[in-house]
Amino acid sequence: MGRRTDIEHRQGARSSRMYEEGGSWFFNTREGTVVGPFRDELEAYTQLEVYIRLADSDLLPTSEGVALSALRTRSANSNSAGP
């Protein structure tokens, strides 16, 4: 019903926010900020989901830069941990 359509629509919007450039993955926020780089599409998708859940729950700090910095730090830590 309506709920399923909402989910399908949101997933399409999310996937269109991701892109690959120079072997790294990035996503765009609605605010027009680029977040990344991530080592692969799965990591970018996962971090986009985290970002959206934080935004939907009003848990993002008032300064978007702080939240983006946290995502980048999480990504950097997972990259240094190895495969």
DRENDRENGU-295366 format. One record per residue (C-alpha): x, y, z; residue in three letters. Coordinates in steps of 0.05 Angstrom, whole numbers. Each point is the difference from the previous one (the first is absolute). Layout:
<atoms>
{atom {X,Y,Z},'ALA'},
...
</atoms>
This chain:
<atoms>
{atom {0,0,0},'MET'},
{atom {24,71,13},'GLY'},
{atom {56,-21,46},'ARG'},
{atom {32,-47,-51},'ARG'},
{atom {-1,54,-53},'THR'},
{atom {33,48,49},'ASP'},
{atom {56,-49,14},'ILE'},
{atom {12,-14,-74},'GLU'},
{atom {1,74,-15},'HIS'},
{atom {49,15,56},'ARG'},
{atom {47,-55,-20},'GLN'},
{atom {3,26,-71},'GLY'},
{atom {16,70,25},'ALA'},
{atom {54,-28,45},'ARG'},
{atom {34,-40,-55},'SER'},
{atom {0,61,-46},'SER'},
{atom {39,38,53},'ARG'},
{atom {60,-47,-6},'MET'},
{atom {54,2,-52},'TYR'},
{atom {69,-26,-14},'GLU'},
{atom {59,44,-18},'GLU'},
{atom {73,-20,-5},'GLY'},
{atom {-12,-67,32},'GLY'},
{atom {-34,29,62},'SER'},
{atom {-73,7,17},'TRP'},
{atom {-37,62,23},'PHE'},
{atom {-71,22,15},'PHE'},
{atom {-36,67,-3},'ASN'},
{atom {-44,26,56},'THR'},
{atom {-64,38,-14},'ARG'},
{atom {38,61,24},'GLU'},
{atom {48,-9,-57},'GLY'},
{atom {59,-24,41},'THR'},
{atom {45,-55,-27},'VAL'},
{atom {17,-55,51},'VAL'},
{atom {57,-48,-12},'GLY'},
{atom {45,-30,-24},'PRO'},
{atom {-20,-71,16},'PHE'},
{atom {37,-61,-24},'ARG'},
{atom {-60,-33,-34},'ASP'},
{atom {-73,9,-18},'GLU'},
{atom {-23,-42,59},'LEU'},
{atom {36,44,50},'GLU'},
{atom {-27,63,-32},'ALA'},
{atom {-71,-28,1},'TYR'},
{atom {8,-21,73},'THR'},
{atom {25,69,20},'GLN'},
{atom {-56,33,-39},'LEU'},
{atom {-50,-42,39},'GLU'},
{atom {33,22,65},'VAL'},
{atom {-3,73,-21},'TYR'},
{atom {-73,-5,-20},'ILE'},
{atom {-20,-35,65},'ARG'},
{atom {36,53,41},'LEU'},
{atom {-34,55,-40},'ALA'},
{atom {-68,-32,5},'ASP'},
{atom {9,-7,76},'SER'},
{atom {24,72,7},'ASP'},
{atom {65,-27,28},'LEU'},
{atom {46,37,-47},'LEU'},
{atom {38,56,35},'PRO'},
{atom {-22,70,-18},'THR'},
{atom {63,8,-41},'SER'},
{atom {-2,-49,-58},'GLU'},
{atom {75,2,-4},'GLY'},
{atom {6,-34,67},'VAL'},
{atom {-44,-58,-23},'ALA'},
{atom {37,-7,-66},'LEU'},
{atom {66,1,37},'SER'},
{atom {-24,-58,43},'ALA'},
{atom {-20,-40,-62},'LEU'},
{atom {67,13,-33},'ARG'},
{atom {36,-20,63},'THR'},
{atom {-40,-65,4},'ARG'},
{atom {17,-14,-73},'SER'},
{atom {74,15,10},'ALA'},
{atom {2,-47,60},'ASN'},
{atom {-32,-56,-38},'SER'},
{atom {48,11,-58},'ASN'},
{atom {61,-6,45},'SER'},
{atom {-27,-64,32},'ALA'},
{atom {15,-39,-63},'GLY'},
{atom {-46,-45,-42},'PRO'},
</atoms>
